[in-house]
Amino acid sequence: VHCMYLHLCDIALRQSLLPEASRLLALAESALEISGQAFNSEPQILLAVKSRIAFEEGRIEDGPAEIEPILQALMNGDSWPDLIERLSQCAVLSGYWMRGLRHALERLDQCALTLNLRHGSAVHRRLALLRILLMQVARHHAEADMLLEEYDLEPAPQCSQALAVEEGLIRLRQAVAQEHSRAVIGRLTESLSRHPLLEPRQRIAIAILKAAALQSQG
């Protein structure tokens, strides 16, 4: 029952249904407590999901101050690749806002190492995109461009539609930062805007980037 509520919470998070995600997480916690069967990683998995909800709600300060205990528990107990990748997203970006770029990069490397040791050293494209995004957030656009070129050199497996949207947003940010032509930015914007799985925050991001591009072009 605990696992069922936890995975329903994850689905709600992917659909940006934050109140529903919080409700399901509370039910998962209650079910785990009633069972009396918590092993070494379940409490840390709950903490990881809590940090995702806090991040999505803009409560950066409510996330875990350190992620090493969570990663250590996931290394030794239950875990799955997507859990670590999605924890990485909020942990790295909140780490940047709280303590700067170096701290965020350290967190990203910790997450990547844990993922490789626990689930194999396959190419994790979500983490590669996260590293590019972090460089963009820090306005290190030259480094972001180099990383994007390296990303494009890797064999491209079939990726999820959600990951395709994140990749498209990164390419759009880079095009705006490099002041590409109106035609190039227009094509990227139009292609992204037609995607059927856009979340509200992604539509807002597209609108802001389009406005920034129009402003820079006069």
C-alpha positions, 0 to 999 in steps of 0.5 A: 500500500505504501509503494502504491501511494508513493508511485501515485504521488510520483504520477501526480508530480509529473502532472503538476498536481501538487496538492494531490501529490502532497496528499498521496505522500501523506498517505504513503507515510501513514501506511508505512508507519502502520506497517512497521516494516520500514527498511533502510531506504524507505524514509529517505525515499519519502524525504526525496519525494518531499524535497521534490514537492517543496522544490515545485512549490518554490519552498527551496529552503525546505529541501534537505540541507545535505543529500549525502544521507539520501544518496547513501540510503539509495545506494544500499537499499531500494532505489530506481534510476528515475528516482535518483534522476528526479531527485537530482533535478531539484537538489542541483538547482536548489543547491545553486540557489542556496550556495552557488555553482560549485556546490550545485556541480558537486551535488550533480557529480554525487548524484551521477556517481550514485546512479552509475554505481547503483544502476549501471554506467549507461548514458543518463541523458537527463543528467546530461541535460541537467548539467547544461541547464545548470550552466545556462542558469549560471549564465555560462553560455559558452560552457553550455554550448560545448556541453550541448555539442557533446550531448549531440555527439552521443548516440540518441536512444529513444527518449521520453516525450517529457525529456524531449520537451526539456531538451527543446527548452534547453535548445531554445534558451541557448538560441536566445542567449546566442541571439540567433535569428528570429527565424531560428527562434521562431521555429524552435518556439513553434515546434515546442508550443505544439507539443501535447505534453507541455506543463504550465511552467514550460508554457510560461518558460517558452513565453518568457524566452520568446519575449526576451528574444523579441526584446533583443531584436528590437 
